[in-house]
């Protein structure tokens, strides 16, 4: 096939030549028709030396140094391209997410399109359009992502130890996660409970909201009235997460011996046991001992204890006086130490 195409071309040229006395004889040999293979590099660089020729060049995640000739286009994605003074590109030069360095004397016969940075000589000018989006700093920023893509993402690991900026981003994510867990502990617990109960439904609902949220906001932003609706829409999305709480079903038996019953253990869906205690339980040795007994039996039954703090209904003024916030907090803190 490689010999047939040049031979066919030569035959057409010979047959189409003018005949007669005025016709001139000429010959077309296979050496006059040259076909070059393209150069494709993924994850590595390309070096085209002087007097070397390729049909086209595609480099992804690597740098390209061109001092020879390219018959068609040169495309470099997430990399840097250096054109020497002897470089000749018959097509266009396209650089996406990188930097193009063109020396004086380098020739690009068609367009130059760069998303990143361009460092060109004073006399360099492409034959077609000259479009550069970004700065040299932007190109350097793109170049810093390439090691993370090749040594991290493609290998299935988001953290590359040799890249300092990755640790900075990981630290920011850690702090944001910690902040969300501290400020929104109850909503996060509600979300995890929902995910465990209905993982597929929750995933599909979240995916649908994520896909529709952008287009809906765009349609609202087109109209003047819709701009005022966008904040309300954001609040509508955030409010359920902050206010959502699934009901907890359990056993409210105050008698510790009830949790020794085998029939109680047969209730497979029973996960929680509730106990109501006075806010000043720590002042009464009897309540303290009863609470410890109840907690021990509930844990032995592999149930989650749920403690509610109430008034001291048995005190002299418990039915008429509500304890202060400080008194309630003291009861909470002491119980936390006891349970821990």
C-alpha positions, 0 to 999 in steps of 0.5 A: 500500500505504501508503494501503491499510493506514490506510484498512483500519484506518479502515474496521474502526473505522467498521464496528465502531462501535455503531449505534442511537440510543445510537451516537455518530458519530465519524470517523477520518482518515488524519492520525490514523494516523501511520507513521514509518520506522526510523532505521538508522546503521552507522559514523556517528551519529544525532541525533534532534531535539526534535519529531522522531519515528522508529519505531525506531533502530539505531546500530552503531559510532556515537553517538546523541543523542535529544531526540525520540520513538521509537515502538519500541526503540533499540539502540546497539552499540559507541557512546554514547547521550545521552537529552535531557530531552525524549526519549521511547522507547516501547520499550526502550533497549539499549546493547551495548558503550558508555555510556548517558547519561540526563538527568532527564525522559527517559522509557523506557517499557520496559526499559533494558539496558546492557553498559558504563556508565550515567550517569543523572539522579537522577530517571530510572527506566525503566518496566521492568527496569533492567539494567546490566553493567559500569562507565563505564570499561568503556563508555569502553574499548568506545568506544575500539575503535570507531575501530579497527573502522571505520578498521582492521578494516573496511578490512583493516588491523589497525594504525591509526596514529592510535590509540596503544593499537594500537602498544602491542598491536603491540609486545607481539605483536612481543616475544612473537613474538621471545621464541618465536623465541629460546626455541623456534627448533627447534620453530618450524622443525619447524612451518614444515617441516610446513606446507610439506610438508602444508599442508592436513592440518596446517591441518585437524588444527590446526582440529580440535584448536582446536574440540575442546580447549575442549569436552573441557576443559569435560567434564573440568572437570565431574568431579573426576577430570577436573580433574587430567587437564587439565594432562596434556592441555595437556602432551600438546599442547605436548610434540609441538611441542617434541619434533617433528623431521622426519628430514633426508635428504641426501648424506654424501659428504666429497669436494668433487668429488662435488658437481660431478657432473651426475648429482648435480644430477639428484637433484631431491629432494636438498637437504642435504649432510653433512660430519663435521669434528673439533671442533678443525678450526681447528688443522689447516690441511689440514682448514680448507682441505678444509672451505672447498673442500667448503662452496664446492662444496655452495653452488655445487650449491645444497644446504644444508650440514649440519655434524656435529662429532666427536672428532679421531680422527686425534689422538694421544689423540682416540680416548680423550678427549672434548673439553669443552663449552667446547672444543666451543663454541669449534669451533662459534663459529669455524665460525659466523664462517667460514660467515657 
